[in-house]
Amino acid sequence: MRTLITEKELNAGVNRLAAEINAEYGQRPLTVLGVLTGSVVLLADLIRKLNMPLRVGVLQARSYQGATTTPGSLHIDADMMPDIHDRDVLIVDDIFDTGRTLLGVLNHLDSLKPKSVKTLVLLNKQGRKEVEVEPDFYGFSIPDQFVVGYGLDYQDHYRNLPFVAALEPKEIDQLLS
């Protein structure tokens, strides 16, 4: 695997994102929703750098199933999410790939009547977008490669890496055998 974003670069990126969120919301209360499971590392690092009163919740949205590296249909489970009616909401996700996950989450949340919704992703993958939505905030642009680390996984492997790396096809094959 090849490192794309080092631990030091990730830390600087999260600090920059937190500064942007702090500037955007000031002291207005904010509800931060992490999209499980890939966002947990980013979510934990980010919320400790935010200055406004905030509530934290999670929802699960997944489109990758089993050994695939291409997205399938989106499944959303919002049972662990707090009430967001008439609240400012920030969705935190690990990666913007095709955009279908983010669009699905936005459509789901819209029915719950929040005051506002903004989106933040760690990684904005180039060349794969299939929707008209763009993340409001993102940490890094990356090439169209399958990445792991800092919460991102392949078949639940590699989430614990403190950096982001491109997973090579031979490494995927090794995990499948």
BAKOLTI-483005 format. One record per residue (C-alpha): residue number from 1; residue in three letters; x, y, z. Coordinates in nm, 3 decimals. Layout:
REM BAKOLTI-483005
[NUM; "ALA"; [X; Y; Z]];
...
//
This chain:
REM BAKOLTI-483005
[1; "MET"; [0.000; 0.000; 0.000]];
[2; "ARG"; [0.111; 0.351; -0.076]];
[3; "THR"; [0.064; 0.638; 0.170]];
[4; "LEU"; [-0.140; 0.923; 0.020]];
[5; "ILE"; [-0.188; 1.141; 0.330]];
[6; "THR"; [0.043; 1.120; 0.630]];
[7; "GLU"; [-0.065; 1.138; 0.994]];
[8; "LYS"; [0.084; 1.487; 1.019]];
[9; "GLU"; [-0.104; 1.603; 0.708]];
[10; "LEU"; [-0.429; 1.455; 0.846]];
[11; "ASN"; [-0.386; 1.644; 1.172]];
[12; "ALA"; [-0.328; 1.971; 0.986]];
[13; "GLY"; [-0.631; 1.902; 0.765]];
[14; "VAL"; [-0.858; 1.837; 1.063]];
[15; "ASN"; [-0.732; 2.155; 1.231]];
[16; "ARG"; [-0.815; 2.352; 0.914]];
[17; "LEU"; [-1.162; 2.195; 0.888]];
[18; "ALA"; [-1.233; 2.272; 1.255]];
[19; "ALA"; [-1.129; 2.634; 1.202]];
[20; "GLU"; [-1.366; 2.657; 0.903]];
[21; "ILE"; [-1.655; 2.508; 1.105]];
[22; "ASN"; [-1.583; 2.735; 1.402]];
[23; "ALA"; [-1.584; 3.038; 1.169]];
[24; "GLU"; [-1.906; 2.924; 0.997]];
[25; "TYR"; [-2.111; 2.861; 1.312]];
[26; "GLY"; [-1.949; 3.080; 1.576]];
[27; "GLN"; [-2.131; 3.008; 1.901]];
[28; "ARG"; [-2.454; 2.883; 1.739]];
[29; "PRO"; [-2.546; 2.537; 1.870]];
[30; "LEU"; [-2.462; 2.260; 1.624]];
[31; "THR"; [-2.566; 1.897; 1.588]];
[32; "VAL"; [-2.283; 1.692; 1.438]];
[33; "LEU"; [-2.386; 1.362; 1.276]];
[34; "GLY"; [-2.117; 1.111; 1.192]];
[35; "VAL"; [-2.185; 0.859; 0.918]];
[36; "LEU"; [-2.082; 0.518; 1.049]];
[37; "THR"; [-1.847; 0.351; 1.040]];
[38; "GLY"; [-1.585; 0.529; 0.834]];
[39; "SER"; [-1.622; 0.869; 1.000]];
[40; "VAL"; [-1.554; 0.765; 1.362]];
[41; "VAL"; [-1.185; 0.862; 1.367]];
[42; "LEU"; [-1.248; 1.195; 1.193]];
[43; "LEU"; [-1.555; 1.261; 1.408]];
[44; "ALA"; [-1.361; 1.207; 1.732]];
[45; "ASP"; [-1.072; 1.427; 1.621]];
[46; "LEU"; [-1.295; 1.701; 1.480]];
[47; "ILE"; [-1.543; 1.752; 1.764]];
[48; "ARG"; [-1.263; 1.804; 2.017]];
[49; "LYS"; [-1.156; 2.109; 1.817]];
[50; "LEU"; [-1.502; 2.268; 1.784]];
[51; "ASN"; [-1.587; 2.561; 2.013]];
[52; "MET"; [-1.965; 2.594; 1.986]];
[53; "PRO"; [-2.223; 2.411; 2.198]];
[54; "LEU"; [-2.280; 2.083; 2.019]];
[55; "ARG"; [-2.464; 1.757; 2.021]];
[56; "VAL"; [-2.319; 1.449; 1.856]];
[57; "GLY"; [-2.504; 1.161; 1.696]];
[58; "VAL"; [-2.447; 0.893; 1.439]];
[59; "LEU"; [-2.629; 0.725; 1.158]];
[60; "GLN"; [-2.526; 0.434; 0.944]];
[61; "ALA"; [-2.524; 0.464; 0.568]];
[62; "ARG"; [-2.356; 0.196; 0.366]];
[63; "SER"; [-2.339; 0.111; 0.002]];
[64; "TYR"; [-2.037; -0.121; -0.004]];
[65; "GLN"; [-2.123; -0.482; 0.076]];
[66; "GLY"; [-1.885; -0.775; 0.130]];
[67; "ALA"; [-1.577; -0.797; -0.091]];
[68; "THR"; [-1.680; -0.534; -0.344]];
[69; "THR"; [-1.496; -0.210; -0.416]];
[70; "THR"; [-1.789; -0.061; -0.607]];
[71; "PRO"; [-2.098; 0.085; -0.440]];
[72; "GLY"; [-2.435; -0.089; -0.440]];
[73; "SER"; [-2.773; 0.027; -0.310]];
[74; "LEU"; [-2.774; 0.261; -0.010]];
[75; "HIS"; [-2.901; 0.146; 0.330]];
[76; "ILE"; [-2.959; 0.410; 0.604]];
[77; "ASP"; [-3.014; 0.333; 0.973]];
[78; "ALA"; [-3.083; 0.650; 1.175]];
[79; "ASP"; [-3.191; 0.486; 1.503]];
[80; "MET"; [-2.900; 0.637; 1.700]];
[81; "MET"; [-2.950; 0.987; 1.567]];
[82; "PRO"; [-3.077; 1.271; 1.792]];
[83; "ASP"; [-3.375; 1.488; 1.698]];
[84; "ILE"; [-3.261; 1.742; 1.440]];
[85; "HIS"; [-3.588; 1.932; 1.387]];
[86; "ASP"; [-3.513; 2.307; 1.359]];
[87; "ARG"; [-3.142; 2.257; 1.434]];
[88; "ASP"; [-2.823; 2.337; 1.246]];
[89; "VAL"; [-2.672; 2.005; 1.138]];
[90; "LEU"; [-2.327; 1.911; 1.013]];
[91; "ILE"; [-2.295; 1.570; 0.848]];
[92; "VAL"; [-1.944; 1.424; 0.882]];
[93; "ASP"; [-1.842; 1.145; 0.646]];
[94; "ASP"; [-1.515; 0.984; 0.550]];
[95; "ILE"; [-1.521; 1.010; 0.170]];
[96; "PHE"; [-1.711; 1.167; -0.116]];
[97; "ASP"; [-1.687; 0.913; -0.396]];
[98; "THR"; [-1.988; 0.897; -0.630]];
[99; "GLY"; [-2.185; 1.126; -0.397]];
[100; "ARG"; [-2.476; 0.884; -0.380]];
[101; "THR"; [-2.431; 0.822; -0.006]];
[102; "LEU"; [-2.421; 1.192; 0.077]];
[103; "LEU"; [-2.723; 1.263; -0.143]];
[104; "GLY"; [-2.918; 0.977; 0.019]];
[105; "VAL"; [-2.835; 1.103; 0.369]];
[106; "LEU"; [-2.934; 1.459; 0.274]];
[107; "ASN"; [-3.266; 1.339; 0.132]];
[108; "HIS"; [-3.334; 1.136; 0.448]];
[109; "LEU"; [-3.253; 1.427; 0.680]];
[110; "ASP"; [-3.458; 1.676; 0.477]];
[111; "SER"; [-3.775; 1.496; 0.586]];
[112; "LEU"; [-3.679; 1.563; 0.951]];
[113; "LYS"; [-3.695; 1.942; 0.895]];
[114; "PRO"; [-3.357; 2.067; 1.022]];
[115; "LYS"; [-3.292; 2.443; 1.024]];
[116; "SER"; [-2.985; 2.391; 0.804]];
[117; "VAL"; [-2.762; 2.107; 0.687]];
[118; "LYS"; [-2.399; 2.131; 0.579]];
[119; "THR"; [-2.168; 1.846; 0.487]];
[120; "LEU"; [-1.805; 1.772; 0.565]];
[121; "VAL"; [-1.596; 1.491; 0.425]];
[122; "LEU"; [-1.236; 1.403; 0.487]];
[123; "LEU"; [-1.166; 1.293; 0.129]];
[124; "ASN"; [-1.308; 1.423; -0.198]];
[125; "LYS"; [-1.232; 1.158; -0.464]];
[126; "GLN"; [-1.181; 1.303; -0.810]];
[127; "GLY"; [-1.348; 1.170; -1.122]];
[128; "ARG"; [-1.627; 0.958; -0.969]];
[129; "LYS"; [-1.906; 1.205; -0.896]];
[130; "GLU"; [-2.252; 1.092; -1.015]];
[131; "VAL"; [-2.475; 1.352; -0.843]];
[132; "GLU"; [-2.521; 1.730; -0.840]];
[133; "VAL"; [-2.426; 1.757; -0.469]];
[134; "GLU"; [-2.087; 1.879; -0.348]];
[135; "PRO"; [-1.956; 1.863; 0.010]];
[136; "ASP"; [-1.957; 2.202; 0.183]];
[137; "PHE"; [-1.622; 2.127; 0.349]];
[138; "TYR"; [-1.354; 1.872; 0.263]];
[139; "GLY"; [-1.011; 1.794; 0.390]];
[140; "PHE"; [-0.826; 1.656; 0.089]];
[141; "SER"; [-0.877; 1.586; -0.281]];
[142; "ILE"; [-0.754; 1.241; -0.380]];
[143; "PRO"; [-0.722; 1.053; -0.709]];
[144; "ASP"; [-0.963; 0.777; -0.807]];
[145; "GLN"; [-0.805; 0.497; -0.600]];
[146; "PHE"; [-0.940; 0.264; -0.334]];
[147; "VAL"; [-0.819; 0.405; -0.003]];
[148; "VAL"; [-0.796; 0.279; 0.354]];
[149; "GLY"; [-0.686; 0.410; 0.692]];
[150; "TYR"; [-0.803; 0.680; 0.933]];
[151; "GLY"; [-1.141; 0.510; 0.959]];
[152; "LEU"; [-1.171; 0.389; 0.599]];
[153; "ASP"; [-1.163; 0.015; 0.547]];
[154; "TYR"; [-1.162; -0.277; 0.313]];
[155; "GLN"; [-1.371; -0.561; 0.461]];
[156; "ASP"; [-1.320; -0.406; 0.808]];
[157; "HIS"; [-0.940; -0.409; 0.774]];
[158; "TYR"; [-0.710; -0.106; 0.799]];
[159; "ARG"; [-0.947; 0.137; 0.980]];
[160; "ASN"; [-0.686; 0.178; 1.254]];
[161; "LEU"; [-0.406; 0.308; 1.030]];
[162; "PRO"; [-0.308; 0.663; 1.136]];
[163; "PHE"; [-0.265; 0.764; 0.770]];
[164; "VAL"; [-0.458; 0.726; 0.443]];
[165; "ALA"; [-0.317; 0.483; 0.188]];
[166; "ALA"; [-0.410; 0.352; -0.155]];
[167; "LEU"; [-0.480; -0.020; -0.141]];
[168; "GLU"; [-0.316; -0.207; -0.428]];
[169; "PRO"; [-0.509; -0.479; -0.618]];
[170; "LYS"; [-0.270; -0.752; -0.494]];
[171; "GLU"; [-0.348; -0.653; -0.133]];
[172; "ILE"; [-0.720; -0.682; -0.204]];
[173; "ASP"; [-0.660; -1.026; -0.358]];
[174; "GLN"; [-0.464; -1.137; -0.049]];
[175; "LEU"; [-0.752; -1.045; 0.181]];
[176; "LEU"; [-0.995; -1.238; -0.038]];
[177; "SER"; [-0.790; -1.560; -0.029]];
//
